[in-house]
Amino acid sequence: MPKRDYYEVLGVPKGASPDEVKSAYRRLARQYHPDVAKENPKVAEEKFKEISEAYEVLADPQKRQRYDAMGFSGVETEFGPGGFGWQNFTHMGDLEDLLGSSPLFRQFFGGFGGPFGGIGRTPARRGHDVEVTVRLPLSAAIRGARPTVEVPRSTPCADCRGTGARDGTALETCPDCHGEGQVRRVQSTGFAQLLTIGECPRCRGTGRRILEKCATCGGNGLRTSVERIEITVPPGIEDGAVLRVPAHGMAGPRGGRPGDLFVQVELEPVAHLRREGREVFAETTIPLGVALLGGEVTVPTVEGQAKLSIPVGTQPETPFRLRGEGFPRIGGSSRGDLIVTVHVEIPRSLSGREKDLVREVFGTVGRPAATKRETLWRRRNGG
């Protein structure tokens, strides 16, 4: 079947920018992803190969210039006698999101057993994630914060440039896998043979072997250090929430992309305060006189203290609401409320003068109970 024009394959005009070319390719790559492609697998395979060949040319300025000037003849030498193959594809990084989203798709490109002839070597591994914890005052959930955390990091060794070989010297092709990074094993099972393909144990999938290890990193190509990173804690954050900082974890071996940093936020509690979402709950005890006559008392808040007005005749266990003294939502500006429950303190003992005043104000309330002798005398005398 004759080849189609590369611009037509990707659905972009001849003057398309590199970003437009890349966007078109990624869209088509997702469409013919082996997990979701609706076409026959063979048809999807051919279409995927076709759009990848077009992208290989149009994403490279020099290849694209030759193609624009001479057509297919200007780039056919790039692919050799067998035409386009995945060993010629130099833009695997542009498919990283797709590779990471599906184990099947990673396998699709993975070993030399893949449907397109494979790349051979085991893909570079992603680095490990790093987890740290930061403790902040509760007020950070109102105003936000920008704390600095110390994070262990691994970075490519500068002396060997991440190769693991002394002074960055050349690496030898692995004699076991012949540079493929994978080995095949055949096992007879009755009338059939079982073929298994796995990572080469000698070179650990790199396809290359270190002759002399780097003295600085011991041959692993990485160095460990401690990095200070400022993180942004948004207003409204909850206690125990975890923030993700992409690409600030450990570097991946063999040039793999770094892992992520995960920061767990612990908020220090404030005495006598309880948080429920955006609301804050507190309790306070006021004297009986304040409950009867009214007044003003001081109550605790997340950021300090506030004045609370007590009206005349306040009953025990009455809740009061202070607007805007609570927490905001993440991404929002308005704050919740502080709800204060008022307890009234009742005196445990009164002086004689105080008792007389209570009786005077409340009548017989508070009069001592009559004794048994007084009760009998009243009955006899009609009292």
C-alpha positions as CSV (number, residue, x, y, z in Angstrom):
1,M,0.0,0.0,0.0
2,P,1.5,3.4,-1.0
3,K,2.5,5.7,1.8
4,R,0.4,8.7,2.8
5,D,1.7,12.2,3.2
6,Y,3.0,12.6,6.7
7,Y,1.1,15.8,7.3
8,E,-2.1,14.0,6.2
9,V,-1.3,11.1,8.5
10,L,-1.2,13.5,11.5
11,G,-3.9,15.7,10.3
12,V,-1.9,18.9,10.5
13,P,-1.1,21.6,7.8
14,K,2.4,22.0,6.3
15,G,3.0,25.1,8.4
16,A,2.1,23.4,11.7
17,S,4.2,24.4,14.6
18,P,6.2,21.7,16.6
19,D,3.7,21.9,19.4
20,E,0.8,21.3,17.0
21,V,2.6,18.3,15.5
22,K,3.3,16.9,19.0
23,S,-0.2,17.5,20.1
24,A,-1.7,15.7,17.1
25,Y,0.6,12.8,17.5
26,R,-0.2,12.3,21.2
27,R,-4.0,12.5,20.4
28,L,-3.7,9.8,17.8
29,A,-1.4,7.7,20.0
30,R,-4.1,7.7,22.7
31,Q,-6.7,6.8,20.1
32,Y,-4.8,3.7,19.0
33,H,-3.6,2.8,22.5
34,P,-3.7,-1.0,22.6
35,D,-6.0,-0.9,25.6
36,V,-8.7,1.1,24.0
37,A,-8.3,0.9,20.2
38,K,-11.6,-0.3,18.6
39,E,-10.0,-1.4,15.4
40,N,-8.7,-4.9,14.7
41,P,-5.3,-5.3,16.5
42,K,-3.5,-5.7,13.2
43,V,-5.1,-2.6,11.8
44,A,-4.4,-0.6,14.9
45,E,-0.8,-1.8,14.9
46,E,-0.3,-0.6,11.3
47,K,-2.0,2.8,12.0
48,F,0.1,3.3,15.1
49,K,3.3,2.5,13.1
50,E,2.2,4.9,10.4
51,I,1.5,7.9,12.7
52,S,4.8,7.2,14.6
53,E,6.8,7.2,11.4
54,A,5.2,10.5,10.4
55,Y,6.0,12.0,13.8
56,E,9.6,10.7,13.7
57,V,10.1,12.8,10.6
58,L,8.0,15.9,11.3
59,A,9.2,16.3,14.9
60,D,12.9,16.5,13.8
61,P,13.7,19.9,12.1
62,Q,16.3,18.4,9.8
63,K,14.3,15.4,8.7
64,R,11.3,17.6,8.2
65,Q,13.3,20.0,6.0
66,R,14.5,17.2,3.8
67,Y,11.0,15.7,3.6
68,D,9.5,19.1,2.6
69,A,12.2,19.4,-0.1
70,M,12.4,15.9,-1.5
71,G,9.4,13.9,-0.1
72,F,9.9,10.4,1.0
73,S,13.2,10.0,-0.8
74,G,14.7,12.6,1.5
75,V,14.2,10.5,4.6
76,E,14.1,6.9,3.4
77,T,17.7,6.4,4.4
78,E,16.8,7.2,8.0
79,F,14.9,3.9,8.3
80,G,17.2,1.5,6.5
81,P,16.2,-1.2,4.1
82,G,13.5,-2.6,6.3
83,G,11.7,0.7,6.6
84,F,10.6,2.3,9.8
85,G,11.1,0.3,13.0
86,W,10.9,1.1,16.7
87,Q,14.7,1.0,16.9
88,N,14.6,4.2,14.7
89,F,12.1,5.9,17.0
90,T,13.9,8.7,18.9
91,H,10.9,10.4,20.6
92,M,9.9,7.9,23.3
93,G,9.9,10.6,25.9
94,D,6.9,12.2,24.2
95,L,4.9,9.2,25.1
96,E,5.9,9.1,28.7
97,D,2.4,9.8,30.0
98,L,0.9,7.0,28.0
99,L,3.7,4.6,29.0
100,G,3.1,5.4,32.6
101,S,-0.7,5.0,32.4
102,S,-0.9,1.4,31.3
103,P,1.3,-1.7,32.1
104,L,0.1,-3.2,28.8
105,F,1.2,-0.2,26.8
106,R,4.6,-0.3,28.5
107,Q,4.9,-3.9,27.5
108,F,3.7,-2.9,24.0
109,F,6.9,-1.0,23.6
110,G,9.0,-3.0,26.1
111,G,11.0,-6.0,25.1
112,F,12.1,-7.4,21.7
113,G,9.0,-9.6,21.8
114,G,6.8,-6.5,21.2
115,P,4.5,-6.3,18.1
116,F,6.7,-3.8,16.3
117,G,10.0,-5.6,16.8
118,G,10.6,-3.9,20.2
119,I,13.2,-1.6,21.6
120,G,15.1,-4.3,23.3
121,R,16.4,-2.8,26.5
122,T,14.2,-2.6,29.6
123,P,12.7,0.9,29.9
124,A,14.4,3.2,32.5
125,R,12.8,2.9,35.9
126,R,11.1,5.7,37.7
127,G,12.8,6.8,40.9
128,H,11.4,6.1,44.4
129,D,8.9,8.5,46.0
130,V,9.9,10.3,49.2
131,E,7.6,10.9,52.1
132,V,8.2,13.6,54.8
133,T,6.1,15.1,57.6
134,V,5.8,18.8,58.6
135,R,4.2,20.1,61.8
136,L,2.5,23.5,61.6
137,P,0.4,25.6,64.0
138,L,-3.3,25.4,63.5
139,S,-3.4,28.9,62.3
140,A,-1.7,27.7,59.1
141,A,-5.1,26.3,58.1
142,I,-6.4,29.9,58.0
143,R,-3.6,31.9,56.4
144,G,-1.6,29.1,54.7
145,A,2.1,28.7,55.1
146,R,5.3,28.2,53.1
147,P,7.5,25.9,55.3
148,T,10.9,24.6,54.2
149,V,11.4,20.8,54.5
150,E,14.6,18.8,54.2
151,V,14.3,16.0,51.7
152,P,16.8,13.2,50.9
153,R,17.5,13.3,47.2
154,S,19.5,11.1,44.8
155,T,20.9,12.8,41.7
156,P,23.1,11.6,38.9
157,C,26.8,11.4,39.9
158,A,28.7,14.3,38.5
159,D,32.0,12.4,38.2
160,C,30.6,9.6,36.0
161,R,27.7,11.6,34.5
162,G,25.3,9.0,35.8
163,T,26.8,6.0,33.9
164,G,28.4,4.4,37.0
165,A,31.6,3.9,35.0
166,R,34.9,5.5,36.1
167,D,35.3,9.0,34.7
168,G,32.4,8.4,32.4
169,T,34.4,5.8,30.4
170,A,32.6,3.8,27.7
171,L,30.5,0.8,28.7
172,E,30.9,-2.7,27.2
173,T,28.0,-4.4,25.5
174,C,26.7,-7.0,27.8
175,P,27.9,-10.4,26.6
176,D,24.9,-12.3,28.0
177,C,22.1,-10.3,26.3
178,H,24.3,-8.8,23.5
179,G,23.0,-5.3,24.3
180,E,19.3,-6.2,24.2
181,G,18.8,-5.8,28.0
182,Q,16.7,-9.0,28.0
183,V,17.4,-12.7,27.8
184,R,15.3,-15.5,26.4
185,R,14.9,-18.9,28.0
186,V,13.4,-21.9,26.4
187,Q,11.9,-24.7,28.5
188,S,10.6,-27.9,27.0
189,T,7.1,-28.9,28.4
190,G,6.1,-32.2,26.8
191,F,5.3,-31.6,23.1
192,A,5.7,-27.9,23.4
193,Q,8.4,-25.4,24.3
194,L,7.8,-22.5,26.7
195,L,9.6,-19.2,25.8
196,T,10.1,-16.7,28.6
197,I,11.7,-13.3,28.2
198,G,13.1,-11.4,31.2
199,E,15.5,-8.8,32.3
200,C,19.2,-9.7,31.9
201,P,20.6,-10.3,35.4
202,R,24.1,-9.3,34.5
203,C,23.4,-5.8,33.2
204,R,20.0,-5.4,34.9
205,G,18.3,-4.5,31.6
206,T,20.7,-1.8,30.5
207,G,22.3,-3.8,27.7
208,R,25.7,-2.5,28.9
209,R,28.3,-3.6,31.4
210,I,30.6,-1.4,33.6
211,L,34.2,-2.4,33.2
212,E,35.5,-0.1,36.0
213,K,33.1,1.3,38.6
214,C,33.1,4.9,39.5
215,A,34.9,5.4,42.8
216,T,32.6,8.3,43.8
217,C,29.2,6.5,43.5
218,G,30.3,2.9,43.6
219,G,28.9,2.2,40.2
220,N,25.3,3.0,40.8
221,G,25.5,6.3,39.0
222,L,23.7,8.2,41.8
223,R,24.7,10.4,44.7
224,T,22.6,11.0,47.8
225,S,22.2,14.5,49.3
226,V,19.8,16.5,51.4
227,E,17.8,19.3,49.7
228,R,15.9,22.1,51.3
229,I,12.6,22.6,49.5
230,E,10.0,25.3,50.2
231,I,6.4,24.0,49.9
232,T,3.1,25.8,49.7
233,V,0.4,24.9,52.2
234,P,-2.9,26.3,51.1
235,P,-5.4,27.9,53.5
236,G,-8.1,25.5,54.6
237,I,-5.9,22.5,54.7
238,E,-7.0,19.6,57.0
239,D,-4.9,17.9,59.6
240,G,-3.3,14.8,58.1
241,A,-3.6,16.0,54.5
242,V,-0.9,15.0,52.0
243,L,0.6,17.4,49.5
244,R,2.3,16.1,46.3
245,V,5.4,17.8,44.8
246,P,6.1,16.2,41.4
247,A,9.6,15.2,40.4
248,H,11.2,16.0,43.8
249,G,11.8,12.4,44.9
250,M,14.7,10.1,44.2
251,A,16.3,10.1,40.7
252,G,15.5,7.0,38.6
253,P,18.3,4.5,37.7
254,R,19.6,4.5,34.2
255,G,18.3,8.0,33.6
256,G,14.8,7.3,34.7
257,R,12.6,10.2,35.7
258,P,12.6,11.1,39.4
259,G,9.9,10.1,41.8
260,D,7.6,12.5,43.7
261,L,7.7,14.1,47.1
262,F,4.7,13.6,49.4
263,V,4.4,15.9,52.4
264,Q,2.0,15.0,55.2
265,V,0.8,18.1,57.1
266,E,0.2,17.7,60.9
267,L,-1.6,20.7,62.5
268,E,-0.8,21.3,66.2
269,P,-4.1,21.5,68.2
270,V,-5.1,24.5,70.3
271,A,-6.3,23.9,73.8
272,H,-10.1,24.3,74.3
273,L,-10.8,24.4,70.5
274,R,-12.3,21.7,68.3
275,R,-12.4,21.8,64.5
276,E,-15.2,20.3,62.4
277,G,-14.6,21.2,58.7
278,R,-14.9,25.0,58.5
279,E,-16.4,25.5,62.0
280,V,-14.5,25.8,65.3
281,F,-16.1,24.9,68.6
282,A,-15.2,26.2,72.0
283,E,-16.6,26.4,75.6
284,T,-16.3,29.1,78.2
285,T,-17.7,29.5,81.8
286,I,-19.1,32.8,83.0
287,P,-20.0,33.9,86.6
288,L,-23.6,33.9,87.6
289,G,-23.7,37.7,87.8
290,V,-22.6,38.0,84.2
291,A,-25.3,35.6,83.1
292,L,-27.9,37.6,85.1
293,L,-26.8,41.1,84.3
294,G,-24.9,40.7,81.0
295,G,-21.4,41.7,80.2
296,E,-18.4,41.0,78.0
297,V,-16.0,38.0,78.3
298,T,-12.8,36.9,76.4
299,V,-12.9,33.6,74.5
300,P,-10.1,31.7,72.7
301,T,-9.8,31.7,68.9
302,V,-7.5,29.9,66.5
303,E,-5.4,33.1,66.1
304,G,-5.6,34.4,69.7
305,Q,-8.6,35.8,71.6
306,A,-11.9,37.6,70.9
307,K,-14.5,39.5,72.8
308,L,-17.9,37.9,73.3
309,S,-20.9,40.0,74.4
310,I,-23.2,38.2,77.0
311,P,-26.8,39.5,77.0
312,V,-28.9,39.9,80.2
313,G,-30.4,36.7,81.4
314,T,-28.2,34.3,79.5
315,Q,-29.2,30.7,80.2
316,P,-26.7,27.9,80.8
317,E,-25.4,25.9,77.7
318,T,-26.4,28.7,75.4
319,P,-24.3,28.6,72.1
320,F,-23.0,31.9,70.6
321,R,-21.7,32.3,67.0
322,L,-18.8,34.5,66.1
323,R,-18.9,35.0,62.4
324,G,-15.7,34.6,60.3
325,E,-13.6,33.1,63.1
326,G,-13.5,29.6,61.6
327,F,-11.5,28.1,58.7
328,P,-11.8,28.8,54.9
329,R,-12.4,26.1,52.2
330,I,-9.3,25.3,50.1
331,G,-9.4,27.7,47.2
332,G,-12.1,29.8,48.9
333,S,-11.9,33.2,50.7
334,S,-14.9,33.2,53.1
335,R,-14.4,31.6,56.5
336,G,-16.6,29.5,58.8
337,D,-17.6,30.5,62.3
338,L,-16.5,30.0,65.9
339,I,-19.3,28.6,68.0
340,V,-18.9,29.1,71.8
341,T,-21.0,27.2,74.3
342,V,-21.5,29.2,77.6
343,H,-21.6,27.5,80.9
344,V,-22.8,29.4,84.0
345,E,-20.8,29.0,87.2
346,I,-23.1,28.5,90.3
347,P,-21.5,29.5,93.7
348,R,-21.0,26.5,96.0
349,S,-21.5,28.6,99.2
350,L,-23.0,32.0,100.1
351,S,-22.5,34.3,103.1
352,G,-25.4,35.3,105.3
353,R,-25.7,38.6,103.5
354,E,-25.7,36.9,100.1
355,K,-28.4,34.5,101.2
356,D,-30.6,37.4,102.4
357,L,-30.2,39.2,99.1
358,V,-31.1,36.0,97.1
359,R,-34.3,35.6,99.3
360,E,-35.1,39.2,98.8
361,V,-34.8,39.0,95.0
362,F,-36.3,35.5,94.5
363,G,-38.8,35.4,97.4
364,T,-39.0,32.1,99.3
365,V,-36.5,30.5,96.9
366,G,-33.5,29.4,99.0
367,R,-35.3,29.3,102.4
368,P,-33.9,26.5,104.6
369,A,-36.2,23.4,105.0
370,A,-38.1,23.2,108.2
371,T,-37.0,20.8,110.9
372,K,-39.2,17.8,112.1
373,R,-40.0,19.6,115.4
374,E,-41.1,22.8,113.6
375,T,-43.3,20.8,111.3
376,L,-45.1,19.1,114.3
377,W,-45.6,22.4,116.1
378,R,-47.2,24.0,113.0
379,R,-49.6,21.0,112.7
380,R,-50.7,21.3,116.3
381,N,-51.2,25.0,116.2
382,G,-52.7,25.1,112.8
383,G,-49.7,26.8,111.3
